[in-house]
């Protein structure tokens, strides 16, 4: 890893173009996706991904602009140059690598079933016939929809209800309007930590994926610069420290073990 980092650092200083030279580096986020990206009590955006991006920009000397986006149209907004990247608990497994530049993966991202006591759901088989919520445009939504890798599993549900964001879905779960939520493990754990052990995830994930950052195809150089700075944060311990701060499972940090 140290040799790799040294090589990357040499490449970094060889780069000529500088993102943000014509304006701030625009980070596209889902503004309601704790613990990765959300609005804090002080009215400013925060979260694991937000803080990592802030520190990356500090290393690179870039100004940062955080841009909340519609998650269902995130790639359209990226293509339209409204943002420079999508960095917000983004499952890179569902992004076409031929059409976009995708960063190295920085976290494992199991897809889980989140439910609450009394739902009768203990295994994935128990989800059959149940009403399940999901956020529109998320990896879970794509996986469970027709043609998705988990479409057969989704077809076993009594209904799959799509919501604008997971906060709304969780409110519906609390109210008993739905039986469960298909959700990223980090977001699920955040909800459990916030609301208590009345809520839990089925032990077995229905899919295993990874988080990363998405850039336009032409911005491979920008992606490389971000990766270099990101690896500095891995090396100095910030990568793990921020995960601990936001209650993430550090065992899921795929770069920490390399």
C-alpha positions as CSV (number, residue, x, y, z in Angstrom):
1,X,0.0,0.0,0.0
2,X,2.8,2.4,0.9
3,X,4.5,1.8,-2.5
4,X,1.2,2.3,-4.2
5,X,0.6,5.6,-2.4
6,X,4.1,6.8,-3.3
7,X,3.5,6.1,-6.9
8,X,0.1,7.8,-6.8
9,X,1.6,10.9,-5.1
10,X,4.2,11.2,-7.9
11,X,1.4,11.0,-10.5
12,X,-0.5,13.7,-8.5
13,X,2.2,16.2,-8.8
14,X,2.5,15.4,-12.5
15,X,-1.1,16.4,-13.1
16,X,-1.5,19.8,-14.8
17,X,-5.2,20.5,-14.8
18,X,-6.7,21.6,-11.5
19,X,-10.4,21.0,-10.8
20,X,-12.0,24.1,-9.4
21,X,-9.7,26.5,-11.4
22,X,-12.8,27.9,-13.1
23,X,-14.9,27.7,-10.0
24,X,-15.6,25.6,-6.9
25,X,-15.5,21.8,-6.9
26,X,-19.2,20.8,-6.9
27,X,-20.0,17.8,-4.8
28,X,-23.5,16.3,-5.6
29,X,-25.1,14.8,-2.6
30,X,-28.4,13.3,-1.4
31,X,-29.1,15.8,1.4
32,X,-31.3,13.3,3.3
33,X,-28.9,10.3,3.5
34,X,-27.5,10.1,7.0
35,X,-24.8,9.2,8.1
36,X,-23.2,9.9,4.7
37,X,-24.7,13.3,3.8
38,X,-27.4,15.3,5.5
39,X,-28.2,18.7,7.0
40,X,-26.9,19.1,10.5
41,X,-28.6,20.9,13.4
42,X,-26.7,24.1,12.5
43,X,-28.2,24.2,9.0
44,X,-25.0,23.1,7.2
45,X,-24.4,19.9,5.3
46,X,-22.4,17.2,7.2
47,X,-21.9,13.5,7.2
48,X,-19.1,11.0,6.5
49,X,-18.9,11.6,2.8
50,X,-19.2,15.4,3.2
51,X,-16.4,15.6,5.7
52,X,-14.2,13.3,3.6
53,X,-14.8,15.6,0.6
54,X,-14.1,18.7,2.6
55,X,-10.7,17.3,3.7
56,X,-9.9,16.2,0.2
57,X,-10.5,19.7,-1.1
58,X,-8.4,21.1,1.7
59,X,-5.5,18.9,0.6
60,X,-5.9,19.9,-3.1
61,X,-6.5,23.6,-2.4
62,X,-10.0,23.5,-4.0
63,X,-13.0,25.5,-3.0
64,X,-16.0,23.2,-2.3
65,X,-19.6,23.8,-3.1
66,X,-22.0,21.2,-1.8
67,X,-25.0,20.7,-4.1
68,X,-28.1,18.8,-3.0
69,X,-29.5,16.8,-6.0
70,X,-32.5,14.7,-6.9
71,X,-31.1,11.1,-6.4
72,X,-33.3,9.7,-9.1
73,X,-31.9,12.1,-11.7
74,X,-28.3,12.2,-10.4
75,X,-26.6,11.1,-13.6
76,X,-28.6,13.6,-15.6
77,X,-27.4,16.4,-13.4
78,X,-23.8,15.2,-13.6
79,X,-24.1,15.0,-17.4
80,X,-25.5,18.6,-17.4
81,X,-22.4,19.9,-15.6
82,X,-24.5,20.9,-12.6
83,X,-22.1,19.0,-10.4
84,X,-18.6,17.7,-10.8
85,X,-19.2,14.3,-9.0
86,X,-21.7,12.2,-7.2
87,X,-20.4,11.5,-3.8
88,X,-23.0,10.4,-1.3
89,X,-23.3,6.8,-0.4
90,X,-23.2,6.0,-4.1
91,X,-23.2,2.3,-5.1
92,X,-20.8,2.1,-8.0
93,X,-21.9,-1.4,-9.0
94,X,-24.9,0.0,-10.8
95,X,-23.0,2.7,-12.7
96,X,-21.9,1.9,-16.3
97,X,-18.1,2.1,-16.3
98,X,-18.1,2.6,-20.1
99,X,-20.1,5.8,-19.7
100,X,-18.6,7.3,-16.5
101,X,-15.3,7.5,-14.6
102,X,-15.7,5.7,-11.3
103,X,-13.3,6.0,-8.4
104,X,-11.8,3.2,-6.4
105,X,-14.3,1.6,-3.9
106,X,-13.9,2.9,-0.4
107,X,-16.6,1.0,1.5
108,X,-18.5,-2.3,1.2
109,X,-22.3,-1.7,1.0
110,X,-24.5,-4.7,1.8
111,X,-28.2,-4.3,0.9
112,X,-30.3,-5.1,3.9
113,X,-33.9,-5.6,5.0
114,X,-34.7,-3.2,7.9
115,X,-37.8,-3.9,10.0
116,X,-39.1,-3.6,13.5
117,X,-40.2,-5.8,16.4
118,X,-43.4,-7.6,15.7
119,X,-43.1,-7.6,11.9
120,X,-42.6,-11.4,11.8
121,X,-39.5,-11.0,9.6
122,X,-36.4,-12.9,10.7
123,X,-35.1,-14.2,7.4
124,X,-35.2,-13.1,3.8
125,X,-37.8,-15.8,3.1
126,X,-40.0,-14.1,5.7
127,X,-40.2,-11.0,3.4
128,X,-42.5,-12.8,1.0
129,X,-45.9,-11.2,0.9
130,X,-44.8,-8.2,2.9
131,X,-45.0,-4.5,1.9
132,X,-41.4,-3.1,1.5
133,X,-40.3,0.5,1.1
134,X,-37.3,1.7,-0.9
135,X,-35.9,5.1,-1.9
136,X,-36.5,5.8,-5.6
137,X,-33.4,5.5,-7.7
138,X,-31.2,3.9,-5.1
139,X,-29.3,0.7,-5.6
140,X,-31.9,-1.3,-3.7
141,X,-34.6,0.1,-6.0
142,X,-32.6,-0.8,-9.1
143,X,-31.8,-4.3,-7.8
144,X,-35.3,-5.1,-6.9
145,X,-37.0,-3.8,-10.0
146,X,-37.6,-5.7,-13.2
147,X,-34.3,-6.7,-14.8
148,X,-32.4,-6.1,-11.5
149,X,-30.1,-8.7,-10.0
150,X,-32.6,-9.1,-7.1
151,X,-35.7,-8.9,-9.1
152,X,-36.9,-12.4,-8.2
153,X,-36.6,-11.4,-4.5
154,X,-38.5,-8.2,-5.2
155,X,-41.2,-10.1,-7.0
156,X,-41.9,-12.1,-3.8
157,X,-43.0,-9.0,-1.9
158,X,-46.7,-8.2,-1.4
159,X,-45.8,-4.7,-2.7
160,X,-42.7,-2.5,-3.3
161,X,-43.4,1.1,-2.4
162,X,-41.0,3.8,-3.7
163,X,-40.4,7.0,-1.7
164,X,-38.6,10.2,-2.4
165,X,-36.1,9.5,0.4
166,X,-35.4,7.0,3.2
167,X,-36.6,9.4,5.9
168,X,-40.1,9.2,4.5
169,X,-39.8,5.5,4.2
170,X,-38.7,5.1,7.8
171,X,-41.6,7.3,9.0
172,X,-43.9,4.9,7.2
173,X,-42.2,2.0,8.8
174,X,-42.7,3.6,12.2
175,X,-46.3,4.2,11.5
176,X,-46.9,0.6,10.4
177,X,-47.8,1.5,6.8
178,X,-45.1,-0.8,5.5
179,X,-43.5,-3.9,6.9
180,X,-39.8,-3.3,6.0
181,X,-37.4,-1.2,4.1
182,X,-34.7,-2.4,1.6
183,X,-31.7,-0.2,2.4
184,X,-27.9,0.2,2.5
185,X,-26.4,-1.2,5.7
186,X,-24.8,2.0,6.8
187,X,-28.0,4.0,6.6
188,X,-29.9,1.2,8.3
189,X,-27.4,1.1,11.2
190,X,-27.8,4.9,11.5
191,X,-31.5,4.6,11.9
192,X,-31.2,1.8,14.5
193,X,-28.7,3.9,16.4
194,X,-31.0,6.9,16.3
195,X,-34.3,5.1,17.2
196,X,-33.2,2.1,19.3
197,X,-33.2,-1.6,19.1
198,X,-36.9,-1.9,18.4
199,X,-35.6,-1.8,14.8
200,X,-33.2,-4.3,13.3
201,X,-31.9,-5.7,10.1
202,X,-32.3,-9.3,8.9
203,X,-28.8,-10.8,9.4
204,X,-28.4,-12.0,5.8
205,X,-28.0,-9.2,3.1
206,X,-29.9,-9.6,-0.2
207,X,-27.0,-8.1,-2.1
208,X,-23.4,-7.0,-1.5
209,X,-22.0,-4.0,-3.3
210,X,-19.5,-1.1,-2.8
211,X,-19.5,2.7,-2.5
212,X,-17.4,5.0,-4.6
213,X,-17.5,8.4,-6.4
214,X,-18.8,9.0,-9.9
215,X,-17.4,11.5,-12.4
216,X,-18.1,12.3,-16.0
217,X,-16.1,10.1,-18.4
218,X,-14.0,13.1,-19.5
219,X,-13.0,13.9,-15.9
220,X,-10.7,10.9,-15.2
221,X,-7.9,13.3,-14.3
222,X,-10.1,15.0,-11.7
223,X,-11.0,11.6,-10.3
224,X,-7.3,10.7,-10.1
225,X,-6.6,13.8,-8.1
226,X,-9.4,13.1,-5.6
227,X,-8.2,9.5,-5.2
228,X,-4.7,10.7,-4.4
229,X,-5.9,13.1,-1.7
230,X,-8.3,10.4,-0.4
231,X,-5.5,8.0,0.0
232,X,-3.6,10.5,2.1
233,X,-6.7,10.5,4.5
234,X,-6.5,6.7,4.5
235,X,-2.8,6.8,5.5
236,X,-3.2,9.4,8.2
237,X,-6.1,7.7,9.9
238,X,-8.8,10.2,9.0
239,X,-10.7,7.7,6.9
240,X,-11.3,5.4,9.9
241,X,-11.7,8.2,12.5
242,X,-14.5,9.8,10.6
243,X,-16.2,6.4,10.1
244,X,-16.1,6.0,13.9
245,X,-17.4,9.6,14.4
246,X,-20.5,8.8,12.3
247,X,-21.1,5.3,13.7
248,X,-20.1,3.4,10.6
249,X,-18.9,-0.2,10.7
250,X,-15.1,0.2,10.2
251,X,-14.9,-3.4,9.1
252,X,-16.7,-2.3,5.9
253,X,-13.9,0.2,5.0
254,X,-12.3,-1.8,2.2
255,X,-9.2,0.5,2.0
256,X,-8.3,0.2,5.7
257,X,-7.3,-3.4,5.4
258,X,-5.1,-3.0,2.3
